[in-house]
Structures are given as structure tokens and as C-alpha cells.
Amino acid sequence: CPVEVSKRAEEEADTPDLEGQSDDSSNEGDASGDTEMDFLRGLFSRTLGLSSGEKVLDELTLDGVARYILSGKCKNIICMVGAGISTSAGIPDFRSPGTGLYANLQKFNLPYPEAIFQIDYFKKHPEPFFALARELYPGQFKPTVCHYFMRMLKDKGLLTRCYSQNIDTLERVAGLEGEDLIEAHGTFHTSHCVSFLCRKEYSMDWMKINYSHLNLPARFFTTMKMDFPRCDLLIIMGTSLQVQPFASLVNRVSNSCPRLLINMEKTGQSEFGMGLFGFGGGMDFDSDKAYRDVAHLSSCDDGCMALAELLGWKAELEEMVKREHALIDSKDAKKKDKEATPSSRSAGAEAGNSDKTE
């Protein structure tokens, strides 16, 4: 029967408290347009919690981020990652024209690309997802430099959590454990039957597929309320920040928390209406009011290696990648030898029987 991997708890919208609304009646009729705009900006900022915070970075560059990490003031780093961190491993992302997964789903005659990840469509037409899952199944790919950079953050006691949109399990292969991860869209690691009367769980070895993007796990919502308010640095890598509610997590950190985007293009920027009032819940890289958001435009691997170099970790990261990939290759070779041994014995036995017959 069809199998899914996670349950969703509906996100509860936080109701903002209105506080400190100033009485502008004394200036009624005299206020200039600028004063009225300042009042509205202040009102919306207080109401929506969007007021500017303290500037923590001495420079809105990768160098500034590195100096902040090395200062000792940055102790709780959260990473938000998407398909872009796995492309160098050979796994296509979702949205790249011509090469992304969505572009290659046309052969399934889907009503729209995202249908392949929706439970109602899956229950009626499971074949497209299973075909896709076979292409993404763990064991075929090695973690990237970016995955091991996050592992290094963990080893150095700086990683609070990694929030991932990916189902390829490469974060786990790189050394992050269950407690280090929020796999927002599921994972190949566990599966269960979608039937309400069944719900039987299946291991990765038994099933060798896992349905993603069905529902966000309840742990996603409970953990984010604990993690993001205490975050000292948010690192966003390889995601278009177009899928909600995952994308909205960038707004969950405090107004003083620096946010670093490592991506091929800028994303997650403020909506026009927000920018008009001089604030925004999204990212602000370029306006004259920018004070905490940094965009480093490059591949995720190159960006992580550049940051590691600025931190003095480059050689350590290169050695980790080399060592861990060698271990994976060694395990794969032993597995292949073990699988080949029964075949060799069977072939030898058949040859022996043939000699006796003759």
C-alpha cells in the first residue's frame, strides 16, 4: 500500500500584540507626509515585530560573517538548506530550467509539477513518485563540501540545528544525527503506510523509498519555536525560499540576528509593500537600510569553502571531505565484494555439477 514519511501539524499563526501605539492627535493637521509615514512605519514595525535590530556585523560581507563567528559571540548557528546543496553530488535540484527535477517530470503528464509530492495525487497515481524516488535513493551519492561544512559546525559546537528541505539523507551520511536535523519534507530514513487504519512503519532497507513533501512533521513546528529566537547566525544555502512555511523561517530569528545566503542568486527578499515602508520580514541585501543580511553568490560548495578559509578551517574541511569519501568508497567496495561472493560460489557449484555430469 502507498507509503508516506511524515505528519503535519498545522502552523499556528502568531497573533502580534499591539503595544505602545502613540497618540498623534496633538499634531493633527500639522503633520507632514514624512511624519505620517514615520508613524505608520513605527506602528507596523511594532505590530508585526519588524523593527530594525542592532547591527552585529562590522561589514555585510563574507569576511564580516567570518569575523563575527571568530569573535566568540556567535554560538548558536542554524542552517536552512535546499536542493542546491546536493547538486554537486549529482542530484538535480527542482527548479533549474531544463535540468531540474520539475523540468524532467513532463513525461509523467502531471497536472502541475508539484502534484508528484502531494498525498491526494499520490494515492491515485503513485507511479511517478516511485520512479523519482528510485533516482534519488540513498547510497548512490556522496555528501558535498557543504554537507561536511555543517558537520564541522556541529563538531565545533556551533550548530544548533539544520533545517533541510531535502530527502536524500546526505546530511545524515555526512555525520549529522537525528537530533541535529529537522527534515521538513521527510526523509528516506523512515516510511509508513498512508492508510489511516494501518500506519505500519517500514525501514529504509525494507522499503527503499520514502514519500516526501506530504506533510511537515509536528517536530518542525515545536522545535522552530525553541531554536530560532536564540539563533546567533542563520545560514541559508541552496534554496529558492519559495515553499511555505519553510521559507518563512527566515523571519523567525531576532531582528539583530545576521542572515547569510549562499546561493547562485539572491532570493527571499522583502516584498515591495514592505520595502515601501522601510522594513521587511524578508531579506534585505541592497537597500540603504540593510544592516544584517549578506548574499554570497556562488555554488554552495564554493561558498562554504570560502567561508572555511576565512575561518582558518579550509585544510581541516578538505581533509574531512577526503577522509569521509574514502570511507564511503571502502564500504561500497566491501559491500560489492560481499554481494559478489554468493554469485561466485553459485557459479562454482554449477561448474562442479557440470563436471560430474560429464
Beta strands, then each sheet from edge to edge (+ up, - down):
strand 1: 3-4
strand 2: 77-81
strand 3: 159-164
strand 4: 181-183
strand 5: 190-193
strand 6: 201-203
strand 7: 233-237
strand 8: 259-263
strand 9: 293-297
sheet 1: 1+ 5- 6+
sheet 2: 4+ 3+ 2+ 7+ 8+ 9+
end
